[in-house]
Amino acid sequence: MVSEVEIHIHEKTDRAVIEIHGELNEKFEEKIITSFDNFSQKQKQNCILDLSKIEYINSAGFSIIIQLIKKNLVQQRKIKIAGLDKYFQNILASLGIAEYIQFYNNIDLAIKK
């Protein structure tokens, strides 16, 4: 496992893509939320969370995902999640999050739909 998280935010077509690489846990919550907030103040686009390079998610990591989803909903943006393992998709679904987001196997599918 890596000891650091990387966040890359860029535009693809009419959407913001937020790529998170590494571990998704409480250690990196502030960095992830701050990066998202800084970007969202400037941009008003719908969002795709690219989680295909996530190596580990704990309960705090799921809390981070839920916070990002809520922030997008409050800002009336649609959000998609790409590349998240089915096991983790099922966990989010069991938390009642699936009705607010769409899951895609990869970033290319999320962009096309």
Backbone as a ProteinNet text record, in pm:
[ID]
protein_1_A
[PRIMARY]
MVSEVEIHIHEKTDRAVIEIHGELNEKFEEKIITSFDNFSQKQKQNCILDLSKIEYINSAGFSIIIQLIKKNLVQQRKIKIAGLDKYFQNILASLGIAEYIQFYNNIDLAIKK
[TERTIARY]
82.3	0	87.2	34.8	108.6	84.3	175.8	159.4	106.2	74.4	26.3	-87.5	-169.7	-277.9	-247	-283	-268.6	-407.7	-429.2	-556.8	-529.1	-594.2	-581.5	-721.9	-741.2	-871.1	-852.2	-929.8	-919.8	-1054.2	-1065.3	-1189.8	-1182.7	-1292.7	-1311.3	-1449.9	-1456.6	-1580.2	-1642.5	-1765.2	-1833.1	-1834.7	-1741.7	-1740.4	-1604.4	-1607.9	-1484.4	-1455.3	-1333.5	-1291.2	-1198.5	-1235.2	-1153.5	-1094.7	-964.3	-894.5	-830.1	-855.4	-792.5	-710.6	-582.3	-489.7	-441.5	-434.5	-378	-482.5	-465.6	-553.5	-660.2	-779.2	-889.2	-923.3	-866.4	-888.4	-883.2	-902.2	-910.1	-783.3	-671.7	-543.9	-544.1	-620.3	-618.9	-750.5	-841.3	-972.8	-963	-886.9	-876.8	-820.5	-719.2	-658.2	-758.8	-834	-930.9	-1045.3	-1102.9	-1215.8	-1171.6	-1056.4	-1005.5	-981	-921.8	-898.5	-1030	-1129.6	-1260.3	-1322.6	-1319	-1379.9	-1313.9	-1182.4	-1110.7	-1151.9	-1163.8	-1203.9	-1349.3	-1436.7	-1580	-1617.4	-1535.5	-1561.3	-1540.7	-1453.8	-1421.1	-1505.5	-1541.7	-1609.1	-1747.9	-1840.6	-1978.3	-2021.7	-1928.8	-1957.8	-2006.2	-2069.5	-2098	-1964.7	-1967.5	-1843.7	-1838.9	-1719.1	-1692.5	-1580.1	-1605.2	-1499.2	-1435.7	-1310.2	-1237.1	-1162.1	-1213.7	-1156.5	-1086.8	-1050.6	-989.3	-850.6	-787.4	-652.1	-649.7	-765.9	-774	-720.7	-631	-572.5	-639.6	-702.2	-759.6	-865.5	-976.8	-1080.9	-1123.4	-1120.5	-1176.2	-1306.4	-1364.5	-1493.6	-1483.6	-1372.6	-1353.8	-1346.5	-1290.2	-1285.3	-1424.5	-1512.4	-1650.8	-1718.5	-1684.9	-1737.8	-1693.8	-1571.2	-1520.6	-1600.6	-1622.4	-1701.1	-1840.7	-1902.1	-2036.7	-2035.9	-1934.2	-1924	-1915.6	-1835.3	-1823.1	-1955.7	-2025.9	-2156.7	-2253.5	-2258	-2347.6	-2315.5	-2187.2	-2147.8	-2195.3	-2185.1	-2231.7	-2382.7	-2453.8	-2599.9	-2646.5	-2583.6	-2618.4	-2595.5	-2490.8	-2458.8	-2535.3	-2628.8	-2713.2	-2632	-2530.4	-2448.4	-2474.7	-2466.4	-2474.4	-2335.6	-2332.3	-2204.5	-2205.9	-2094.6	-2074.5	-1948.3	-1944.1	-1824.5	-1775.5	-1649.3	-1589.3	-1478.4	-1471.6	-1359.3	-1361.1	-1470.2	-1476.9	-1510.4	-1436.8	-1455.8	-1600.5	-1655.7	-1795.6	-1820.6	-1722.9	-1736.5	-1765	-1688.9	-1707.7	-1836.1	-1874.4	-2002.3	-2116.7	-2109.4	-2214.1	-2222	-2107.9	-2107.4	-2178.3	-2144.9	-2211.5	-2360.7	-2397.2	-2539.1	-2611.3	-2545.3	-2607.7	-2624.4	-2547.1	-2559.3	-2665.2	-2731	-2837	-2787.7	-2664.3	-2603.7	-2632.5	-2658.2	-2671.2	-2782.2	-2883.3	-2991.9	-2950	-2837.4	-2791.4	-2677.9	-2619.2	-2503.7	-2518.6	-2431.5	-2424.3	-2283.7	-2274.4	-2145.1	-2111.7	-1985.1	-1935.2	-1806.4	-1783.6	-1664.3	-1535.1	-1540.2	-1418.6	-1454.7	-1354.5	-1373.5	-1429.9	-1388.6	-1437.1	-1588.6	-1640.5	-1785.1	-1859	-1801.7	-1866	-1873.2	-1772.4	-1771.3	-1871.8	-1883.3	-1972.8	-2120.3	-2157.1	-2298.1	-2350.7
-118.5	0	125.7	229.3	354.9	432	522.3	599.8	739.8	767.5	899.7	882	984.1	982.6	1089.3	1061.1	1159.2	1192.5	1319.9	1365.1	1445.6	1406.6	1478.5	1518.4	1645.3	1693.9	1759.1	1711.5	1766.4	1755.5	1816.4	1814.5	1713.1	1643.3	1555	1586.2	1630.2	1678.5	1783.4	1760.8	1860.2	1820.9	1734.5	1684.8	1705.4	1722.2	1723.2	1579.7	1536.9	1403.6	1420.6	1357.3	1359.6	1220.4	1210.4	1082.6	1078.8	970.5	951.3	823.5	835.8	723	692.9	566.4	527.8	481.8	524.2	482.3	586.9	539.8	629.7	605.2	691.4	677	812.4	812.5	937.2	1021.5	958.4	1029.7	1133.9	1107.7	1194.7	1269.1	1260.9	1322.7	1472.2	1543.7	1688.8	1724.3	1651.8	1678.3	1656.7	1548.3	1516.4	1617.7	1645.4	1738.7	1879.4	1923.2	2056.2	2067.3	1965.2	1965.8	1977	1900.6	1907.3	2045.6	2098.1	2228.8	2340	2337.7	2438.1	2432.8	2313	2297.4	2339.1	2295.5	2319.2	2466.5	2544.9	2688.6	2755.1	2696.7	2754.3	2694.9	2568.8	2496	2453.1	2451.5	2411.5	2288.6	2203.2	2088.7	1968.3	1875.4	1746.1	1676.2	1571	1513.7	1361.9	1312.9	1169	1144	1057.4	1013.6	890.1	900.9	787	720.7	607.4	536.2	407.6	400.8	278.7	251.6	353.1	334.7	339.8	317.1	308.4	172.6	174.3	49.2	-2.4	89.5	51.6	154.6	107.4	195.9	141.1	227.2	185.8	262.5	249.2	314.6	466.3	524.6	669.1	704.4	615.5	636.3	640.5	553	556.7	687.2	734.1	862.3	976	970.7	1072.1	1067.8	947.8	933.4	991.4	960.2	1010.5	1163.1	1220.4	1366.9	1428.7	1368.1	1420.4	1410.4	1300	1282.6	1389.5	1410.4	1510.7	1650.4	1684.1	1816	1836.5	1733.4	1743.5	1758.9	1685	1694.7	1832.4	1887.1	2020.9	2124.1	2105.1	2196.9	2161.4	2067.3	2022.3	1972.2	1895.7	1832.5	1682.4	1624.5	1479.2	1423	1304.9	1241.8	1096.2	1054.8	916.3	865.4	735.3	673.9	569.6	581.2	488.9	407.6	280.9	196.6	141.2	156.6	105.2	-43.2	-119.9	-264	-295.7	-404.2	-444.1	-459.8	-513.4	-530.8	-395.9	-293.2	-160.4	-94.5	-123.6	-74.1	-127.4	-255.4	-316.3	-253.4	-218.5	-152.1	-16.8	62.6	191.5	173	70.7	43.6	10.7	-65.2	-101.1	19.9	125.3	249.8	343.4	300.8	380.1	487.1	478.6	580.7	556.1	432.3	395.3	471.1	516.9	588.9	729.1	778.1	913	917.7	803.4	799.7	687	689.3	581	523.3	390.9	322.4	280.4	293.1	248.6	170.8	72.8	-10.4	66.9	168.2	245.6	388.9	471.4	613.8	639.2	561.5	581.2	561.4	458.7	436	547.9	596.6	704.2	832.5	858	977.1	965.4	846	825.7	835.6	794	786.2	917.2
0	0	0	-59.8	-62.9	65.8	96	217.8	188.5	66.6	26.1	-72.8	-83.6	-181.4	-285.5	-408.5	-515.9	-567.7	-594.4	-647.4	-772.7	-881.3	-1007.6	-1051.2	-1078.1	-1123	-1259.1	-1355.4	-1490.2	-1559.7	-1674.7	-1750.7	-1863.6	-1883.3	-1998.9	-2052	-2173.5	-2235.5	-2143.7	-2098.7	-2014.5	-1867.6	-1827.7	-1690.3	-1625.2	-1494.6	-1416.3	-1374.7	-1394.1	-1352.3	-1232.3	-1124.1	-1003.2	-986.2	-1010.6	-995.7	-857.5	-786.7	-656.4	-664.9	-634.3	-639.4	-497.6	-464.2	-334.7	-236.4	-112.5	-4.2	22.5	49.6	83.1	229.8	315.8	459.2	527.1	659.3	735.2	726.6	702.7	694.9	582.9	475.9	359	336.7	433.9	417.9	388.9	468.3	450	312.2	268.8	137.5	25	32.4	-72.4	-74.3	41.6	48.9	8.9	55.5	19.8	-130.1	-189.5	-334.7	-410.2	-367.1	-431.6	-414.1	-292.8	-266.6	-348.8	-357.1	-435.7	-582	-635	-775	-794.4	-705.3	-725.9	-712.9	-645.3	-638.5	-774	-854.9	-985.9	-1098	-1085.2	-1192.2	-1147.6	-1240.2	-1208	-1287.8	-1318.3	-1402.7	-1322.3	-1394.3	-1335.4	-1311.6	-1233.8	-1183	-1199.9	-1229.9	-1229.9	-1130.1	-1032.9	-942.6	-1004.4	-1042.1	-1097	-981.8	-938.2	-824.4	-867.4	-993.2	-1047.2	-991	-933.8	-880.4	-727.2	-668.7	-522.8	-480.4	-383.5	-334.1	-208.3	-135.2	-5.7	33.4	88.2	141.1	277.3	378.2	507	530.6	649	674.3	660.5	700.7	683.3	535.2	455.4	310.6	249.9	296	248.5	290.7	409	454.9	362.4	314.8	221.3	91.2	39.2	-84	-63.7	49.1	78.1	88	149.4	156.8	17.1	-70.8	-207.6	-282.1	-261.8	-325.3	-274.5	-143	-85.4	-136.1	-142.8	-192.1	-335.4	-417.8	-556.1	-561.8	-479.1	-479	-433.5	-331.3	-283.1	-393	-472.3	-581.3	-709.5	-697.3	-807.9	-927.8	-896.6	-999.9	-999	-1115.1	-1123.8	-1096.1	-1036.4	-1006.7	-1050.8	-1107	-1148.6	-1080.5	-1057.2	-1002.1	-1101.1	-1138.7	-1235.3	-1169.4	-1210.1	-1172.1	-1031.5	-960.1	-823.2	-825.5	-751	-739.7	-699.2	-753.6	-724.9	-575.1	-505	-359.7	-292.9	-329.8	-272	-322.8	-446.7	-498	-412.8	-378.5	-296.6	-157.8	-102.3	28.4	18.6	-84.5	-102.2	-125.9	-201.9	-226.8	-95.5	-10.1	118.3	209.8	183.9	261.4	203.9	95.3	34.8	-60.9	-102.8	-188.1	-336.2	-372	-513.7	-586.5	-514.2	-581.8	-625.7	-576.1	-608.2	-710.2	-739.6	-829.5	-929.5	-1027.9	-1124.9	-1120.8	-1128.2	-1129.8	-1272	-1308.4	-1439.3	-1418.5	-1505.2	-1492	-1512.7	-1599.4	-1625.8	-1663.4	-1669.6	-1695.2	-1834.4	-1932.3	-2069.4	-2078.9	-2012.2	-2011.6	-1939.1	-1829.9	-1754.7	-1838.6	-1917.1	-2001.1	-2114.8	-2173.5	-2289	-2251.6	-2133.5	-2093.4	-2040.9
[MASK]
+++++++++++++++++++++++++++++++++++++++++++++++++++++++++++++++++++++++++++++++++++++++++++++++++++++++++++++++++

